[in-house]
Amino acid sequence: MSRYWSRVVRDLTPYVPGEQPKLPNLVKLNTNENPYGPSPLAIEALRAEIGDTLRLYPDPNADRLKEAIAASFGDRGVGPRQVFVGNGSDEVLAHVFLALLRHERPILFPDITYSFYPVYCGLYEIAWNAVPLDEAFRIRAEDYLVPNGGIVFANPNAPTGRFLPLPEVERIVAGNPDSVVVIDEAYVDFGGESAVPIVSRYPNLLVVRTLSKSHSLAGLRVGFAIGHADLIEALERVKNSFNSYPLGRLAIAGAVAAIGDQGHFERTRRAVIASREALVADLAALGFEVLPSKANFVFARHGARDAGQLALALRERGILVRHFQHERIRQFLRISIGNDAQCQALVAALREILR
């Protein structure tokens, strides 16, 4: 360790992203990327934006994007003043932790969830308690009806893929009127029900979304949050004290076009869902237990084979999946949903390995 590091940096355990190997011909099912390309309208908008104007700063408020996001929720009562945008949902979440979750009482999140949450707590020196999922890896609403400094969880949860129904989400939000409840909906478009429609009823509810998954724009880095204008103002204060221009001209133009192409969004979303259901059936036939998933991945374990060994055997065959070291889920593999050819390659490799 460098003697020049601050105490906060010395104590940090950084988030470890999914592996991004630079090897050809991989079947890459380890980082929950969409197997289908972004909207052709988004590609066209990106090309049109490349020019002399790149010498100028982008709109610091990204008003055009906020208006497009608000309009995309139709009659759900979302206005541009209720939208915050950032450089991917990870940056949005970072600002959320600092602006809305840094209080005296510990915040709450599940013991099995997005592993960036404890990293943010370490970075911003936020006390936290991990709330155990039940035996079936489900969130229990009643576990969150206790004093706290805030609540955050992914829905569908990651890496389990399980979805907490909206009435149970609302039970948590209504039961914590003095705390901010943050719902991370990175995967909700693949079969879940968004909490955005109830934002207008609860000033303590913030919903965080991303265009990385269901809009195939992981490489563009666009995330956003929807909530009461007071919550959004807090996020804007932090953003403008950190980086006034988080989204470049290309990101704004591409995101606006992608949001406007509802047809492409629906086609690719439905294709991923169909592939997921087919893969679940194939894995079950091979002896895997697969948790119910509303995400663009599945979480599965085999009754007779070690997950780490399976992941290694798949890697030797050019197929990457995610294996975690957390004790409760050490025998699970998280498998991103690829296109049909990728899913078939995975199943064929597993059949060979298990044979």
Secondary structure, 3 states (H helix, E strand, C coil): CCCCCCHHHHHCCCCCCCCCCCCCCCEECCCCCCCCCCCHHHHHHHHHHCCHHHHCCCCCCCHHHHHHHHHHCCCCCCCHHHEEEECHHHHHHHHHHHHHCCCCCCEEEECCCCCHHHHHHHHHCCCEEEECCCCCCCCCHHHHCCCCCCEEEECCCCCCCCCCCHHHHHHHHHCCCCCCEEEECCCHHHCCCCCHHHHHHCCCEEEEEECCCCCCCCCCCCEEEEECHHHHHHHHHHHCCCCCCCCCHHHHHHHHHHHHCHHHHHHHHHHHHHHHHHHHHHHHHCCEEECCCCCCEEEEEECCCCHHHHHHHHHHCCEECEECCCHHHCCCEEEECCCHHHHHHHHHHHHHHHC
